[in-house]
Amino acid sequence: MRSLMSIFAVIAALLICCGGSHPTVRVDEGVQTPAEKEQWNEEFDPMTLGDYKLDIDAVKMTDEAVDIDKLLRNHQDADTTAGRSQIQGFRVQLISTRNEEEARSVMRNAVISFNEPTYREYDNPYYKIRVGDFRSRYEASKVQEKAIEMGFHEAWVVRAMVWDRLQ
């Protein structure tokens, strides 16, 4: 009796595993003959699409190259810093990261987003992106709020030696 029950159990298991229905596939529907492939129109030429007309004369042509890294570093010539001194003040730190590429990306965004001087400082092993030269914490906190609204969610105010603005 036990052997008969175990045989039925094995047969039932095989029927359950193998008894599922498979979708029927018709061979004549999905296969194209070589004669049908020849009927496809392959005469499309992307060169016939209309291009946008660019007004090149509107752009001022210059031979002078612009050094983006120099702009991003906020490079100041000796004559622009000669009449200025550094004082104790505040800056808004946007990010502190070990990843140099992330720091460069945030620096680019900060230069575009703020009307304040932007600085990239390297304090081993961190790259710090800071904005502004503020005498008071109140001025810096206004820029911090603006930075948070612009998507720099980690922005905070830090004490730093800042350039004294000429009055």
MILUM-878923 format. One record per residue (C-alpha): x, y, z; residue in three letters. Coordinates in steps of 0.001 Angstrom, whole numbers, plus 500000, padded with zeros to 6 digits. Each point is the difference from the previous one (the first is absolute). Layout:
% residues N
XYZAla
...
This chain:
% residues 167
500000500000500000Met
502845502366500808Arg
501721499298496709Ser
496773500649498125Leu
499587503363501780Met
503595501016499267Ser
499569499079496299Ile
496874502176499812Phe
501865502836501736Ala
502862499823497492Val
497573499893497035Ile
498035502954501415Ala
503215502005500463Ala
501066499281496409Leu
496597501025498654Leu
500064503246501971Ile
503547500897498868Cys
499655498970496372Cys
496306500472499478Gly
500021503784499497Gly
498766501313496696Ser
502499501530497601His
498946502649497519Pro
499794498695496511Thr
502340501571497503Val
499078500215496366Arg
502989499803497775Val
498386501728497039Asp
499164503260501906Glu
503349501174501378Gly
502414499025497242Val
500529502141496935Gln
501225498521496809Thr
502901501612498097Pro
497489501239497409Ala
498120501969502690Glu
503242501554501274Lys
500743501333496540Glu
496718501931500066Gln
501108502211502897Trp
500694503601499085Asn
503554500789501071Glu
500364503224498041Glu
499781502310503043Phe
502783502549499964Asp
500537501936503249Pro
501778502715498016Met
496654501018498524Thr
498713501091503419Leu
499910503748500533Gly
502752501500502135Asp
499664502951502284Tyr
501491503120498512Lys
502724501325502275Leu
500727503710499924Asp
503774499859500363Ile
500409503726499326Asp
498124500777503235Ala
502779498415502052Val
502954502243500657Lys
503031498201498630Met
503201500347502006Thr
503404498407499882Asp
500481500370503742Glu
499698496707501877Ala
498176499940503327Val
501533497917502777Asp
497008498464501799Ile
502117498597502828Asp
501400503466500625Lys
496465501375500270Leu
498904497160502264Leu
502963500511502314Arg
498956503641500319Asn
503517500968499042His
500736503530501124Gln
502851502029498588Asp
502495501627502344Ala
498692503493499271Asp
496398499076500964Thr
501051498639503423Thr
502604502712500706Ala
497560502418501632Gly
498088497320501857Arg
500671498157503213Ser
498575496936501659Gln
497817500272503093Ile
498112497545502197Gln
496581499362498429Gly
497613497362498703Phe
499475497884496900Arg
497317497523498987Val
501429496522499552Gln
498039498069497383Leu
501739496636500233Ile
502917498188501583Ser
500995496888498060Thr
502929497722499281Arg
498955499634496351Asn
501778502588497838Glu
497600499602497065Glu
497003500614502252Glu
501729503108501362Ala
500645501298496476Arg
496385499401499019Ser
498683501857503050Val
502516502789499323Met
498697500439496446Arg
496404500104501248Asn
500908502507502707Ala
501782502338497579Val
496917499985497788Ile
497457500269502840Ser
501453502683502286Phe
501093503596499490Asn
502575499547502753Glu
503640498931499729Pro
500351496224500139Thr
502968498174501510Tyr
501248496414499856Arg
502227499132502923Glu
501883496748500527Tyr
500380498989503633Asp
501485496500499788Asn
498043497765499229Pro
496960502252499425Tyr
499093502397497196Tyr
497855502841501325Lys
497916502273497780Ile
499255503333501656Arg
498114503081498816Val
500278503651500962Gly
502003502439502102Asp
497615501096502761Phe
500768502186503001Arg
496935498888501961Ser
498385496652500614Arg
496632501522499049Tyr
501171500754496424Glu
501375496473499706Ala
496791498420501321Ser
497973501742497261Lys
502252498439497355Val
499793496661501839Gln
496197500053499734Glu
500270500829496296Lys
502481497120499542Ala
497661497518501686Ile
497136501144497756Glu
502248499509496949Met
500682496366500914Gly
503187500249502086Phe
498361498248502954His
503242499602501969Glu
500787503744500043Ala
501080501494503322Trp
501701503162501251Val
503673499757501037Val
502496502455501461Arg
502861500811497636Ala
502536502610499074Met
498245502016497291Val
501037502774497667Trp
498972503416501280Asp
497695501563497422Arg
500920503441498807Leu
497381502509501037Gln
